[in-house]
Amino acid sequence: MKTTTVTGTKEKQTTSHLLVICLLTILALLTLVPFIWMLSASFKANNDVFTVPIQWIPKTWHPENYSVIWTRIPLLTFFKNTAILSIVITLIQLFTSSFAAYGFSKLQFKGRDFLFLAYIGTIAVPWQSYMIPQFIMMRQLGLTDKLLSLILLQAFNAFGVFLLKQYYSSIPDSLCESARIDGLTEWGIYRKIILPLTKPALASLTIITFVNTWNDYMGPFIYLSSTENKTIQLGLKMFVGLFDAEYALIMAASVLSILPVAIVFLAMQKYFVEGIASSGVKG
């Protein structure tokens, strides 16, 4: 009787696991539908993009769309500007967030907890409320229409500090104390002990920051006006004219614009889930 019960329980668990896997597979495929439509539209003529019913396989293929977009707008310049912003901002945020998180989690000083809560509380403040004061400040510094303005404004990230601080808190303080007894400086502890143990969290923050910066539209729209400084997100709007829009070219350029994001995510995906789960559970 016990053997039959155990076998029945295992069969139920297997069946439930298969159902969950099937459900997740269906949901994953549904999330890919917009991307499949975008890829299909990028090979169509402009008049065929919004045909009803949807033509998932174009009747007439137009691969020349991918060559036309490079001549219609300075797409290479836009990619270069976006790559500079994304890489530089990501590296700066990794350094500032990890360094601040180390101080909030492993150092003892007066007002530490209050300062941390005050800093994290800025996440709840909507960007629209301080968007104009930021622009006035950048204009007074003469940094409008410069990539440096966006880099300075995004050099610090309260969410990144919170994410890494939660992960750092899971590392035993005894490791830091032993290192201090051995004569290691705080910089040495941070570089030789903390950073190597927090690769999943750093990878998670890298993905989040890179994707947000690469896809940012409002920031470049406010601060960048000249064509040579625009990003890929602003460049896509140049395909929209006064009376019409070249949707096929927009889709082709959009397909190319998501490739760097996909490459970064695929390169670090094995750390992403682990980093998010650890920072949310441990602490």
C-alpha positions in Angstrom: 0.0 0.0 0.0 2.8 2.4 0.9 4.6 1.7 -2.4 1.4 2.4 -4.3 0.8 5.6 -2.5 4.4 6.8 -3.1 4.2 5.9 -6.8 0.9 7.7 -7.1 2.3 10.8 -5.4 5.3 10.8 -7.7 3.1 10.5 -10.8 1.0 13.5 -9.6 4.1 15.5 -9.0 5.4 14.6 -12.5 2.1 15.5 -14.1 1.9 18.9 -12.2 5.5 19.7 -13.3 4.7 18.9 -16.9 1.6 21.1 -16.7 3.6 24.0 -15.2 6.3 23.6 -17.9 3.7 23.6 -20.7 2.0 26.7 -19.2 5.3 28.5 -18.9 6.2 27.5 -22.5 3.0 28.9 -23.8 3.4 32.2 -21.9 7.0 32.5 -23.1 5.9 32.0 -26.7 3.2 34.6 -26.3 5.8 37.2 -25.1 7.7 36.5 -28.3 4.7 37.3 -30.6 5.5 41.1 -30.8 9.1 40.4 -31.6 8.2 37.9 -34.3 5.7 40.4 -35.8 8.5 43.1 -35.7 10.9 40.8 -37.5 8.3 39.9 -40.1 7.4 43.6 -40.7 11.0 44.5 -41.2 11.0 42.5 -44.4 7.8 43.9 -45.8 6.9 46.9 -47.9 5.6 49.9 -46.0 2.0 49.4 -47.2 2.0 45.7 -46.1 3.0 46.2 -42.4 -0.5 46.7 -41.0 -2.5 44.4 -43.3 -5.4 42.5 -41.8 -5.2 39.6 -41.2 -1.5 39.7 -40.3 0.8 38.3 -42.8 3.4 36.5 -40.6 5.3 35.5 -43.7 5.7 38.4 -46.2 4.4 37.7 -49.7 7.2 39.8 -51.1 10.5 40.0 -49.2 12.3 43.3 -48.9 15.7 42.6 -47.3 16.9 45.9 -48.8 15.2 47.6 -45.8 18.3 46.7 -43.7 20.6 48.5 -46.1 18.3 51.5 -46.7 18.2 52.4 -43.0 22.0 53.0 -43.0 21.7 55.6 -45.8 18.4 57.2 -44.8 19.7 58.3 -41.3 23.2 58.3 -39.6 22.4 55.1 -37.9 26.0 54.2 -37.2 26.4 57.5 -35.3 23.3 56.8 -33.3 24.6 53.3 -32.4 27.9 54.8 -31.3 26.3 57.4 -29.1 24.0 54.9 -27.5 26.8 52.4 -26.9 29.0 55.1 -25.3 26.2 56.1 -22.9 25.2 52.5 -22.1 28.7 51.3 -21.4 30.0 54.3 -19.5 26.8 54.7 -17.4 26.8 51.0 -16.6 30.4 50.9 -15.5 30.0 54.1 -13.3 26.9 52.8 -11.7 28.5 49.4 -11.0 31.3 51.2 -9.2 29.3 53.8 -7.3 26.5 51.4 -6.3 28.8 48.6 -5.2 31.0 51.0 -3.2 28.0 52.6 -1.5 26.4 49.3 -0.8 29.7 48.1 0.8 29.6 51.1 3.1 26.0 50.7 4.1 26.3 47.0 4.7 29.8 46.4 6.1 30.8 49.7 7.8 29.6 51.1 11.1 29.0 54.8 11.3 26.5 57.2 13.0 23.3 57.6 11.0 24.0 54.8 8.6 20.5 53.3 8.6 18.8 56.6 8.4 21.0 57.7 5.5 20.4 54.5 3.7 16.6 54.8 4.1 16.7 58.4 3.0 18.7 57.5 -0.1 16.5 54.5 -1.0 13.5 56.7 -0.5 14.4 58.7 -3.5 13.2 55.7 -5.6 9.7 56.7 -4.7 10.1 60.3 -6.1 8.9 60.4 -9.7 11.4 61.6 -12.2 8.9 64.1 -13.6 9.0 66.1 -10.4 12.7 67.0 -10.7 13.1 66.8 -14.4 12.9 70.5 -15.0 15.3 71.5 -12.1 17.8 69.0 -13.5 17.6 70.5 -16.9 18.1 74.0 -15.5 21.1 72.8 -13.6 22.7 71.2 -16.7 21.9 74.3 -18.8 23.6 76.5 -16.3 26.7 74.2 -16.4 26.7 74.4 -20.2 26.2 70.6 -20.6 23.0 70.6 -22.7 23.3 68.7 -26.0 26.3 66.8 -24.6 26.5 63.1 -23.7 28.3 64.1 -20.5 25.0 65.6 -19.1 23.3 62.2 -19.2 26.3 60.4 -17.8 26.5 62.7 -14.8 22.7 62.5 -14.1 22.8 58.7 -14.1 26.1 58.2 -12.3 24.3 57.2 -9.1 21.4 54.7 -8.8 19.5 54.2 -5.6 18.0 50.9 -6.8 21.5 49.6 -7.6 22.6 50.4 -4.1 19.6 48.6 -2.6 20.1 45.6 -4.9 23.7 45.2 -4.0 23.3 46.0 -0.3 20.8 43.2 0.1 23.3 40.8 -1.4 26.3 42.1 0.6 24.3 41.7 3.8 24.3 37.9 3.1 28.1 37.8 3.3 29.2 37.1 6.9 30.8 40.0 8.6 33.4 37.7 10.1 35.1 37.6 6.7 35.6 41.3 6.8 36.7 41.2 10.4 39.3 38.5 9.8 40.6 40.5 6.8 40.9 43.7 9.0 42.8 41.7 11.6 45.2 40.5 8.9 45.9 44.1 8.0 43.8 44.4 4.8 42.4 47.9 4.1 38.8 48.6 3.4 39.6 49.0 -0.2 41.3 45.6 -0.2 38.3 44.0 1.5 36.0 45.5 -1.0 38.1 44.5 -4.0 39.5 41.1 -3.0 36.6 39.7 -0.9 33.3 41.4 -1.5 33.4 41.8 -5.3 34.4 38.2 -6.2 31.6 36.9 -4.0 28.9 39.1 -5.6 29.3 38.4 -9.3 25.6 37.3 -9.7 24.3 40.6 -8.2 26.8 42.7 -10.3 25.7 40.8 -13.4 22.0 41.5 -12.6 22.7 45.2 -12.1 24.7 45.3 -15.3 21.8 43.9 -17.3 19.2 46.2 -15.7 21.4 49.3 -16.1 22.5 48.6 -19.7 19.0 47.8 -20.8 17.4 50.9 -19.2 20.1 53.2 -20.6 20.0 51.6 -24.1 16.2 52.0 -24.3 16.0 55.4 -22.6 14.1 57.9 -24.7 13.1 60.8 -22.5 16.6 61.6 -21.2 18.2 61.9 -24.7 15.1 63.7 -26.0 15.4 66.4 -23.3 19.1 67.0 -23.3 20.3 66.1 -26.9 19.2 68.2 -29.8 22.0 67.9 -32.5 21.9 65.0 -34.9 25.5 64.0 -34.2 24.7 63.5 -30.5 21.4 61.6 -30.8 20.8 58.0 -29.7 19.2 55.2 -31.5 15.9 55.7 -29.8 15.7 59.3 -31.1 17.0 58.2 -34.5 14.0 55.9 -34.9 11.7 58.9 -34.8 13.4 60.3 -37.8 11.6 57.8 -40.0 8.3 59.5 -39.0 7.5 62.3 -41.3 4.9 65.1 -41.2 2.2 63.1 -43.1 3.4 59.5 -43.0 5.8 57.0 -41.3 8.1 54.4 -42.8 7.1 51.6 -40.5 9.0 48.9 -42.4 12.2 50.8 -41.9 11.4 51.5 -38.3 10.9 47.8 -37.7 14.2 47.0 -39.4 16.1 49.5 -37.3 14.3 48.3 -34.2 15.4 44.7 -34.9 19.0 45.9 -35.1 18.6 48.1 -31.9 17.6 45.2 -29.7 20.5 43.0 -30.8 23.0 44.5 -28.3 20.5 44.2 -25.5 19.9 40.5 -26.4 23.6 39.8 -26.5 24.2 41.3 -23.1 21.3 39.5 -21.5 22.2 36.1 -23.0 25.8 36.5 -21.9 24.8 37.1 -18.3 21.5 35.3 -18.0 22.9 32.5 -15.9 23.8 35.1 -13.2 20.6 37.2 -13.5 18.0 34.9 -11.8 20.5 33.9 -9.1 21.4 37.6 -8.4 17.7 38.8 -8.2 16.7 35.8 -6.1 19.6 36.2 -3.7 19.2 39.9 -3.2 15.5 39.5 -2.6 15.6 36.6 -0.2 18.8 37.0 1.7 19.7 39.9 4.0 
